[in-house]
Amino acid sequence: MKATVHYYAILRDKRGVDSETFETSASTPSELWEEMDSTRPFGVDRANFAVAVDDAFASWDDPLRDGCQVVFLPPVSGG
């Protein structure tokens, strides 16, 4: 299955790109994060992030489909 991951803020800085497309065996955003983090560690705690799949907020355990767009959303601060 292919999944495109879009990066913002700290993850974009760590990866050095806005997005990447992966061939993956992951079936959930949680599995995708773990797979990616094991090969090229993010160096951040996933617990601080939300996830969106195909332009909608999602659970870390929601199913992924071939060709999906995934965004790991960093915490937001500001005033």
Short mmCIF file of the C-alpha atoms (twelve columns), coordinates in Angstrom:
data_MODEL
# 
_entry.id   MODEL 
# 
loop_
_atom_site.group_PDB 
_atom_site.id 
_atom_site.type_symbol 
_atom_site.label_atom_id 
_atom_site.label_alt_id 
_atom_site.label_comp_id 
_atom_site.label_asym_id 
_atom_site.label_seq_id 
_atom_site.Cartn_x 
_atom_site.Cartn_y 
_atom_site.Cartn_z 
_atom_site.pdbx_PDB_model_num 
ATOM 1  C CA . MET A 1  0.000   0.000  0.000  1 
ATOM 2  C CA . LYS A 2  1.133   3.557  -0.655 1 
ATOM 3  C CA . ALA A 3  0.634   6.415  1.771  1 
ATOM 4  C CA . THR A 4  1.735   10.027 1.472  1 
ATOM 5  C CA . VAL A 5  2.773   11.702 4.708  1 
ATOM 6  C CA . HIS A 6  2.737   15.498 4.923  1 
ATOM 7  C CA . TYR A 7  4.947   17.224 7.501  1 
ATOM 8  C CA . TYR A 8  4.503   20.477 9.375  1 
ATOM 9  C CA . ALA A 9  6.549   22.387 11.936 1 
ATOM 10 C CA . ILE A 10 9.026   20.225 13.872 1 
ATOM 11 C CA . LEU A 11 8.538   17.110 11.716 1 
ATOM 12 C CA . ARG A 12 9.166   19.092 8.522  1 
ATOM 13 C CA . ASP A 13 12.335  20.468 10.097 1 
ATOM 14 C CA . LYS A 14 13.490  16.983 11.127 1 
ATOM 15 C CA . ARG A 15 12.680  15.329 7.773  1 
ATOM 16 C CA . GLY A 16 13.809  18.243 5.592  1 
ATOM 17 C CA . VAL A 17 10.856  17.842 3.203  1 
ATOM 18 C CA . ASP A 18 7.168   18.811 3.093  1 
ATOM 19 C CA . SER A 19 5.952   15.316 2.234  1 
ATOM 20 C CA . GLU A 20 7.041   11.783 1.348  1 
ATOM 21 C CA . THR A 21 5.274   8.843  -0.257 1 
ATOM 22 C CA . PHE A 22 5.902   5.412  1.239  1 
ATOM 23 C CA . GLU A 23 5.256   1.801  0.331  1 
ATOM 24 C CA . THR A 24 4.043   0.471  3.659  1 
ATOM 25 C CA . SER A 25 2.512   -2.551 5.299  1 
ATOM 26 C CA . ALA A 26 0.999   -0.362 8.041  1 
ATOM 27 C CA . SER A 27 -2.753  -0.624 8.437  1 
ATOM 28 C CA . THR A 28 -3.222  2.269  10.894 1 
ATOM 29 C CA . PRO A 29 -1.617  5.690  11.465 1 
ATOM 30 C CA . SER A 30 -0.082  4.268  14.648 1 
ATOM 31 C CA . GLU A 31 1.620   1.463  12.731 1 
ATOM 32 C CA . LEU A 32 2.770   3.921  10.052 1 
ATOM 33 C CA . TRP A 33 4.348   6.210  12.677 1 
ATOM 34 C CA . GLU A 34 6.130   3.237  14.302 1 
ATOM 35 C CA . GLU A 35 7.353   1.927  10.948 1 
ATOM 36 C CA . MET A 36 8.694   5.335  9.936  1 
ATOM 37 C CA . ASP A 37 10.168  6.067  13.370 1 
ATOM 38 C CA . SER A 38 12.016  2.743  13.415 1 
ATOM 39 C CA . THR A 39 13.866  3.430  10.163 1 
ATOM 40 C CA . ARG A 40 14.467  7.159  10.590 1 
ATOM 41 C CA . PRO A 41 13.518  8.283  14.109 1 
ATOM 42 C CA . PHE A 42 11.422  11.402 14.527 1 
ATOM 43 C CA . GLY A 43 12.990  12.081 17.923 1 
ATOM 44 C CA . VAL A 44 9.674   13.273 19.379 1 
ATOM 45 C CA . ASP A 45 6.927   11.655 21.447 1 
ATOM 46 C CA . ARG A 46 3.925   10.627 19.346 1 
ATOM 47 C CA . ALA A 47 1.638   11.309 22.329 1 
ATOM 48 C CA . ASN A 48 2.010   15.033 21.616 1 
ATOM 49 C CA . PHE A 49 0.634   14.705 18.068 1 
ATOM 50 C CA . ALA A 50 -2.795  14.336 16.526 1 
ATOM 51 C CA . VAL A 51 -3.343  12.611 13.186 1 
ATOM 52 C CA . ALA A 52 -5.448  13.354 10.118 1 
ATOM 53 C CA . VAL A 53 -6.173  10.996 7.237  1 
ATOM 54 C CA . ASP A 54 -7.509  12.268 3.924  1 
ATOM 55 C CA . ASP A 55 -8.221  15.768 5.275  1 
ATOM 56 C CA . ALA A 56 -10.149 14.657 8.377  1 
ATOM 57 C CA . PHE A 57 -9.049  14.217 11.964 1 
ATOM 58 C CA . ALA A 58 -8.594  10.522 12.710 1 
ATOM 59 C CA . SER A 59 -7.824  8.132  15.510 1 
ATOM 60 C CA . TRP A 60 -4.394  6.546  15.647 1 
ATOM 61 C CA . ASP A 61 -6.176  3.196  15.199 1 
ATOM 62 C CA . ASP A 62 -8.329  4.116  12.183 1 
ATOM 63 C CA . PRO A 63 -7.681  2.009  9.072  1 
ATOM 64 C CA . LEU A 64 -5.533  3.350  6.254  1 
ATOM 65 C CA . ARG A 65 -6.320  2.758  2.593  1 
ATOM 66 C CA . ASP A 66 -4.084  2.639  -0.459 1 
ATOM 67 C CA . GLY A 67 -3.211  6.130  -1.657 1 
ATOM 68 C CA . CYS A 68 -4.203  7.866  1.573  1 
ATOM 69 C CA . GLN A 69 -2.838  11.214 2.701  1 
ATOM 70 C CA . VAL A 70 -1.640  11.278 6.327  1 
ATOM 71 C CA . VAL A 71 -0.684  14.278 8.442  1 
ATOM 72 C CA . PHE A 72 0.916   13.997 11.867 1 
ATOM 73 C CA . LEU A 73 -0.249  17.259 13.481 1 
ATOM 74 C CA . PRO A 74 2.157   18.840 15.960 1 
ATOM 75 C CA . PRO A 75 0.956   20.623 19.096 1 
ATOM 76 C CA . VAL A 76 -0.078  24.210 18.495 1 
ATOM 77 C CA . SER A 77 0.708   27.115 20.780 1 
ATOM 78 C CA . GLY A 78 0.372   30.831 20.572 1 
ATOM 79 C CA . GLY A 79 -1.782  33.571 21.703 1 
# 
